[in-house]
Amino acid sequence: MEICEGPGWRLVVDPARAPFIALIGGDGWASELTAAELGALRLAAVRLTAQHRAMADVLMAEEAVAMEVELPIGEPEGGDTGSLWLGLEGDRHHWTLQLVLTPAPGFRGLEGGWSATASEAFSAALERLRPAEQGGGDEDW
């Protein structure tokens, strides 16, 4: 089990708790995620923070930026997919993250977000996560 937390954010990963192997949270909210949802959240956060780092030096002090990514979750060949949307909004130094999980039929949805203080620490914790090397699949944590 891996537990990471700080002011305004929490990330717990426990592969033994399938199907909901992760718990994420922000100020006043928390939700469990499946391995596929956690993998999509990690990928989305890595993409957005890399894009922000790449453009932060060219933003002027008064400029703001908004970026988003949406990734499918589920099995496309079965037709039952959901999606995970993650947005990053802020300036060159401070930014927030917003999350929307749109479920496949029969699953739960989720909306949440992290403050500017929590977003950078939460996304760094996500980036440090690595799926277990045993099993070989991208969703094996």
Disulfide bonds with the S-S distance in Angstrom:
none
